Amino acid sequence: MDLVDVAIIGAGPAGLMCAYRCASAGLKTLLIEKNEKPGRKLLASGAGRCNVSSARALDGYLLAYGDKGRFVKCALLNFSSAALRAFFEERGLPLAELHDGKLFPATERASDVLRALVDSCDKAGATLIRGNPVREIARLREADGGFEIRGERETHRSARVVISCGGASYPATGSTGDGYRFAAALGHAIVAPRPALAAVYPVSYDCVSCAGIALEKTRVTWRRDGKKVGEREGSVLFTHEGLSGPAILDSSRDIKPGDEISLAIAGTCAVETLSARLVEACAASPKKNLKNLIASLGIPEALALVALSRCGTGLELQTGATLSRETRRSVAEALADFRFTVARLGGFGEAMATAGGVDTREVNMRTMESLVVPGLYFAGEVLDVDGDTGGFNLQFAFSSGALAATSLIKTAGRHVASS
């Protein structure tokens, strides 16, 4: 078997970017993919539109990764959102900022993103092996070291290895947590994987009638055992089965079954302020029923009806003229603190990303090289890094793959690829 300079396991965004940059610098590069076609998960991202990155400034980027901001900083500085934008523009695929700073290919087709990556790898001279699931990665005992990658159909030898085969979300695309098994067998600690960017399914969900309603700039608070453990503001979407939308998805990495979620569905107004607004609305329209009075405050009628049902029966028909102080206070509290108890979160089959993975304390943040096994590198979702919605997970995949390549190229004494 010929010994290649670098073998990359997994042809997703991290692996493709790493392979392109390594091959461009003259490294003999092998990219091994378990599926017959690369990038299956990439093709599904953003409902096929592929939100590849965000135009947010670096400080905002770092906040999007929770407590992993420090770890991802070197990768983002080495290969930024601007660098990714230039990469695709040079290949005739400009990125467009569509809304909230989200960057999509101008064509809004994930297939164009994948094509640009695969074509770049091919032109640079990287060898892509398809349909060869890796079963084991073993360290060679020869004096020069290296690795043997044992696949279902073929076995290869490489001086260095990059594990970039994703996490455990969307397993139908081939993302089945293989990288965790490889890393653990080589001596790495694995933080227990769990779904991230997942919907929340409450106990006794009473908002089926509200499906499709989206509330912008809504404060989401969650408590555990009566104590506040987190808060976030953003868009919340009501579905037929539970809660979704960016504010819920981005919070899901920290929410557990049994937690109590509170939504401020009337904005950030305090209970006293809401109660005073109800007094004003009742005085202005004493003959209006309570359902319409609440709707006049900018709250969707379906949500108003659910809030009223939580306060008692028949309240929706009560008029402003007959509204008691106690009822007004109860309604204001229901609107300011619209609560659910979490039964479960969406599983790996529907979660957009994976939290957990290879422990970042065992990975050099400046190179993506293992601190446990020399010559072993990691990139992308296989690491215990997960970002908010809006392109942050794909950007980290590209950036970490590029940083691993930069380190591999320097180690080999070659010139770093320019883009």
Salt bridges, closest charged atoms under 4 A:
ASP2 OD2 - LYS28 NZ 4.00
GLU90 OE1 - ARG91 NH1 3.61
ASP100 OD2 - HIS99 ND1 3.93
GLU108 OE1 - ARG49 NE 2.81
ASP112 OD2 - ARG109 NE 3.03
ASP112 OD1 - ARG115 NH1 2.66
GLU136 OE1 - ARG150 NH1 2.94
GLU142 OE2 - ARG157 NH1 3.29
GLU148 OE1 - ARG150 NE 2.67
GLU148 OE2 - ARG157 NE 3.19
GLU152 OE2 - ARG135 NH2 2.02
GLU154 OE2 - ARG153 NH1 3.74
GLU154 OE1 - HIS156 NE2 2.96
ASP178 OD2 - LYS34 NZ 2.90
ASP206 OD1 - ARG310 NH2 2.92
GLU231 OE1 - LYS228 NZ 2.90
ASP259 OD2 - ARG224 NH2 2.75
GLU260 OE1 - ARG339 NH1 2.74
GLU272 OE2 - ARG329 NH1 3.40
GLU301 OE2 - LYS291 NZ 3.72
GLU333 OE2 - ARG329 NE 3.14
ASP337 OD2 - ARG339 NE 2.67
ASP359 OD2 - ARG361 NH2 2.75
GLU362 OE1 - HIS188 ND1 2.98
GLU381 OE1 - LYS41 NZ 2.69
ASP384 OD2 - LYS68 NZ 3.47
ASP386 OD2 - ARG253 NE 2.67
ASP388 OD2 - ARG232 NH1 3.34
ASP388 OD1 - ARG253 NH2 3.18
